Structure formats: C-alpha cells, structure tokens
Amino acid sequence: MAEMKIIGLIGAGQMGSGIAQLAAVNGVHVWLHDTDTEALTRAHNSISKNIQRLVSKGHLTRDVEADAGRRLRCTSDLDDFHSVDMVIEAIVESEDAKKKLFVQLDKITKGSAILASNTSSISITRLASATSRPSQVIGMHFMNPPPIMKLVEIIKGADTSDDTYNATRCLAERFGKTVICSNDFPGFIVNRILMPMINEAFHALHTGVATKEDIDTGMKLGTNHPMGPLELADLIGLDVCLSIMKVLHAGLGDSRYAPCPLLVQYVDAGRLGRKRGIGVYDYNTRPKEIKP
Ligand code: NAI
C-alpha cells in the first residue's frame, strides 16, 4: 500500500483548513487550494494560530510547529496538484460543484492518486462516476472541528477498491482518528441520524414549542449532548444543514426529511451560523463560553 507523502486539500473553509492542519502536524505535506484567495489567507492564519496555541499548551513541540509550517503550502492554482498522492475535497456541499471538480482532478492528478470527498451526505458512487477511476474514489468524512473530533467516517462507493479503503483508513489512523465505515446511503451513518434531529429542533422552534435556549438546554442536560442541536447547527453552518436535509429528502423519498421552513428562511436571509456571526444565535452579542 502506497504511503501518503503529499496530499491536496480543496476548499479552505472550516473543514478544509482543519484537515490541512491535521495533515501538516502529522508529517504529511499539504497543498491547500481554494478559488477564493481571501479564504486561503484566512485559513493559513488560523492554522498558524491554532498550532501556536497547541504549542503554548504543551500539546505540540516547537519543532513540530516549524515542520508543519514548512509542510503546508497554499495555492490558487489547481495544476499544482499533479504530484499529490491523494486529494481530499471540502468545497461547498453541492453535487454539481463536486462532480465538476472531480472531472478536473481526474485530468490533473497522477493515475494512482486517490480522490476523496469530505461530503456530509452526497453519493460517493455518483461522484466516482464523474471520473475514469471509480475504484480510487472514496468518502472521508471528518467531523467538525477536524483537529479535535476523534471520528472519521469512511464511505465506500459501489466500486471503491479495498486498496483505496485501506490507504484511506491508514491515513485517518495516522491522524489519530477512530474510523467507522458506512455504505453509500444518503447522509451515511452520522448525518442520517444527526440531521433529522437538528431539523426537528428547528420544527420545535418554528412551531413555538419552546425558546431556542430551552431547546438547547433540554438536549444538553436532558440527553447529555455536549451542545444543543440549534447551537450545533450554527457551528456546522445552516447552509450545510439545509444541503444535507435536501439530500436526505431526495434520496430517501420520505416527507419526514423535508427541511423545516425556518431553516430554509434563515439560509435565505444569510443567517448561516457562526461563520457569518449570526444564525439561530447572534454571535456578536452571545457570551463567548459556548465557543469550542
Ligand atoms: P465552508 O463554507 O466553510 O468552506 C467551503 C470552501 O470551499 C470555501 O472557502 C469556498 O471558497 C471553497 N470552494 C467552493 N467551491 C470551490 C471550488 N470549486 N474549488 C475550490 N474551492 C471552492 O464549508 P465547510 O463547512 O468547510 O464544508 C465543506 C465540506 O465539508 C462540505 O461538503 C460539507 O458538507 C462538509 N462537512 C462540513 C462539516 C461542518 O460541520 N461544516 C462537517 C463535515 C463535513
């Protein structure tokens, strides 16, 4: 099984930058790409700050910090990916956008490269069908935030080979993660169960069952969840939650998966959660202690 020496990360948002950080501190060279150069600059700054914080807390050494800095390179040119052993894409949760990207990657990357998607819900089999190498396409679903959360969910498409699965699993374990394996169904394991709960919390808020604070406190103290479903939705991004609900609704064909109208309305209003400073909660006025 080939070792992953250099990987490409596409999408320098909250997930892509977190995965790039994980790779760089765990000895893997990373190219980080985004079409938005400001996103690349933000990601580079936040990765440096996060690593500095880990050093100041004694979780990483200064040597690891220096090595990680050398291993991470940002680029707005996808052609730089010609030498990578694997690509992990973490762009917007849209099947069309991801398929277009996979077509490009199929042309640019070397024939042996694995193409992985961090998608939360979209069919790996359909993404693979956009390429000439479906046996080398796989889902590698990190949890948010990637440097902290212990789980990686690996999704096998219809044609994903055992070699591709083993190499992907090995990389996740090198990052210190526990792996679970899902077959290719809408939302896989985690979001098949989590997202309907979040959607139901929006229904509870929408129909006046309770305030947002009481819904979140109820689920935190009543069921021992570390975060309430509405504050978790704000962390994930309400646009991402809505995209996942649409995939569940279309793919499972049951009206109980229809996105709550309040979730749709917040996204329409640009209230996307913490990344925009406002979602269900307003983070410009909210106390800081709920941030992870
Ligand atoms: P985000 O909105 O924070 O970042 C997405 C980034 O992708 C942006 O910087 C955008 O400029 C870039 N981008 C969009 N189209 C591009 C393209 N064609 N080429 C290059 N860059 C492009 O999104 P986030 O939250 O990081 O999510 C990314 C992916 O990870 C989605 O598929 C999402 O479903 C998945 N995911 C999200 C989680 C979350 O909690 N937010 C958890 C696990 C997976």
Residues whose N, C-alpha, C, O or C-beta is under 5 A from the ligand:
A	BS01	NAI	I10 G11 A12 G13 Q14 M15 G16 H33 D34 T35 D36 A39 A90 I91 V92 E93 N118 T119 S120 F142 M143 N144 L235 I236 G237 V240
